[in-house]
Amino acid sequence: MSTPEIEGLLEALRLANMAAYEIVQQVREVVQTEAPESQERVMYGGIMFANKGTDWGGVFAYKNHVSFEFSKGAQL
């Protein structure tokens, strides 16, 4: 689910770095397909994913790369 804050972050990213924008959008699509109950919010300069109020990961775009990070990822 997108919010004005998410849309603003995505638009700024699209204007600054189209390749990173496309990767972030692909990650969001995978999350929406595989974990449709997850919620999104902007935090730490990226998009955090949560389920039932508990953050489980996030996607962050940087100048030269995109990072898809997981909370407690070693437990996956």
FISEVEX-734549 format. One record per residue (C-alpha): x, y negated, z. Coordinates in steps of 0.5 Angstrom, whole numbers, always signed. Last residue first. Example, Ala and Ser with C-alpha at 12.3 -4.5 7.8 and 13.67 -1.06 7.14 Angstrom:
BEGIN
     xx     yy     zz
    +27     +2    +14
    +25     +9    +16
***
This chain:
BEGIN
     xx     yy     zz
    +31    +34    +16
    +35    +33    +22
    +41    +29    +20
    +36    +24    +17
    +34    +22    +24
    +32    +15    +21
    +33    +16    +14
    +36    +11     +9
    +35    +10     +1
    +40     +5     -1
    +41     +2     -7
    +47     -1    -10
    +52     -6    -13
    +48    -13    -10
    +44     -9     -5
    +37     -6     -5
    +34     -3     +1
    +30     +3     +2
    +27     +5     +8
    +26    +11    +13
    +22    +15    +18
    +19     +9    +22
    +14    +11    +27
     +7     +8    +27
     +3    +14    +25
     +8    +15    +19
    +13     +9    +17
    +17     +7    +11
    +21     +1    +11
    +22     -4     +5
    +28     -8     +5
    +31    -14     +8
    +31    -11    +15
    +24    -10    +15
    +18    -11    +10
    +13     -6    +11
    +10     +0     +8
     +5     +6    +11
     +6    +13    +10
     +0    +17     +9
     +1    +19     +1
     +8    +22     +3
    +10    +26     -3
     +7    +22     -8
     +7    +15     -5
    +14    +16     -3
    +16    +18    -10
    +13    +12    -12
    +17     +8     -7
    +23    +11     -9
    +22     +9    -17
    +20     +2    -15
    +26     +1    -11
    +30     +4    -17
    +27     -1    -22
    +28     -7    -18
    +35     -5    -17
    +36     -5    -25
    +32    -11    -25
    +37    -15    -21
    +35    -22    -19
    +29    -23    -22
    +26    -16    -20
    +29    -17    -13
    +25    -24    -12
    +19    -20    -14
    +20    -14    -10
    +21    -18     -4
    +15    -23     -5
    +10    -16     -7
    +12    -13     +0
    +10    -20     +4
     +4    -20     +0
     +2    -13     +2
     +3     -7     -2
     +0     +0     +0
***
